[in-house]
């Protein structure tokens, strides 16, 4: 799985002009799934993201995780994170998981984050979405489970 994580003061996602998910302070997670990913990887990534200490404490130091700030997640599926742009000018998406497999692991990730006690809002899997956010910091982190959990 690949995740682009942005620390936000607020965020929302719309489908056809209708808000389908919104959060205040927390993290936006753009999430891509590969065919090699598993439920175990989804669970581990959810735990990793929820426990990332990237929120400021009283001294302004990044020292607090999502639970400590009582923040939320906005999780948006994004197969384009697996774009391969090495050849030509049109990206290939053959490294992204097929839609039904990706949906299952996306939903597993969301369920795992909820089980950790975090409020979770989502986009609409497979829909054309508009994501609006206020990146706080700015703080943006990229995680790739192929690098994090190569033996998972």
TAHULIN-V119498 format. One record per helix or strand. SS is the DSSP state (helix for helix, strand for strand). FROM is the first residue (numbers start at 1). TO is the last residue. If there is no record, write none. Layout:
# TAHULIN-V119498
ss | from | to
SS | FROM | TO
SS | FROM | TO
This chain:
# TAHULIN-V119498
ss | from | to
strand | 2 | 15
strand | 18 | 23
strand | 26 | 32
helix | 39 | 51
strand | 55 | 56
strand | 62 | 64
strand | 72 | 77
helix | 79 | 82
strand | 84 | 84
strand | 92 | 92
helix | 99 | 115
strand | 119 | 122
strand | 130 | 144
helix | 145 | 148
